[in-house]
Amino acid sequence: MTLSLVLAFLWIVVANVLGMLPSRHSHWLAAYVLIALGVPLLGFVTYEHGPWVGLVALAAGASILRWPLLYLGRWLTRRGG
């Protein structure tokens, strides 16, 4: 298994552990950190394995970070008119 896939699986495990921790306010901070780490990692996976594996990794990340994506979609809808 390549380094990019190992890091992607580690990112998924860390994201799930952070989601299970009891917290009131640090979930959004964790989401920001996961996004900041996940975007370059997604590029690395796509570079090493091609666009299809990159799309699978994108879908996995989007399923974990679905609430920030929903809020982004609502914000873009409001701004778009």
VENUR-V323130 format. One record per residue. RES is the residue in three letters. PHI is phi as a letter, one per 40 degrees, with the letter a starting at -180 (none if undefined). D_CENTER is the distance of its C-alpha to the mean C-alpha in Angstrom with 2 decimals. Layout:
res	phi	d_center
RES	PHI	D_CENTER
RES	PHI	D_CENTER
This chain:
res	phi	d_center
MET	none	20.43
THR	c	19.17
LEU	c	17.53
SER	c	14.35
LEU	c	13.93
VAL	c	14.97
LEU	c	12.41
ALA	c	9.58
PHE	c	11.35
LEU	c	11.85
TRP	c	8.23
ILE	c	8.08
VAL	c	11.44
VAL	c	10.84
ALA	c	8.14
ASN	c	10.84
VAL	c	13.59
LEU	c	12.47
GLY	c	12.27
MET	c	15.73
LEU	c	17.35
PRO	c	19.79
SER	a	19.16
ARG	b	20.10
HIS	b	18.57
SER	c	16.17
HIS	c	13.28
TRP	c	12.57
LEU	c	13.11
ALA	c	10.69
ALA	c	7.96
TYR	c	9.28
VAL	c	9.43
LEU	c	5.96
ILE	c	5.22
ALA	c	8.52
LEU	c	8.07
GLY	c	5.14
VAL	c	7.22
PRO	c	10.34
LEU	c	9.29
LEU	c	8.51
GLY	c	11.90
PHE	c	13.48
VAL	c	12.79
THR	c	14.09
TYR	c	16.97
GLU	c	18.08
HIS	b	17.81
GLY	g	18.08
PRO	c	16.52
TRP	c	16.66
VAL	c	14.65
GLY	c	12.14
LEU	c	12.06
VAL	c	11.69
ALA	c	8.65
LEU	c	7.24
ALA	c	8.66
ALA	c	7.37
GLY	c	3.61
ALA	c	5.62
SER	c	7.91
ILE	c	6.34
LEU	b	5.44
ARG	c	8.62
TRP	c	10.82
PRO	c	9.55
LEU	c	9.61
LEU	c	13.01
TYR	c	14.30
LEU	c	13.51
GLY	c	15.37
ARG	c	18.16
TRP	c	18.54
LEU	c	18.84
THR	c	21.29
ARG	c	23.39
ARG	c	23.59
GLY	c	24.46
GLY	g	27.40
